[in-house]
Amino acid sequence: MRILIPCLLGLERPISFEIEALGYRPEQIRREDGLVLVNLGDVDDLEISSALAEINLWLRTGERVMLEIAEAEIRSFDDLFEFVAAQNW
């Protein structure tokens, strides 16, 4: 499970420092242009909820805090529709 934090270009490093200050290990954090990802690994729903709440509450520089629920390579609208419909909502 991963948490995605979009941000303005150039704020990836300060965001990763804020996340480290919350107790996450540097190897759990990956920076890309305009995005910081936090890899939670295999955790239960309570730990996911706790991580989302903690990061959302204490993060000062990220735009949003989002949870990645699925991942796929999509090449058409039909692919997208079928993928979304197949998810366990």
HELIX and SHEET records of a PDB file:
HELIX    1   1 GLU A   12  ALA A   21  1                                  10    
HELIX    2   2 PRO A   26  GLN A   28  5                                   3    
HELIX    3   3 ASP A   45  TRP A   58  1                                  14    
HELIX    4   4 PHE A   77  ALA A   86  1                                  10    
SHEET    1   A 4 ILE A  29  GLU A  32  0                                        
SHEET    2   A 4 LEU A  35  ASN A  39 -1                                        
SHEET    3   A 4 ARG A   2  PRO A   6 -1                                        
SHEET    4   A 4 MET A  66  GLU A  68 -1                                        
END                                                                             
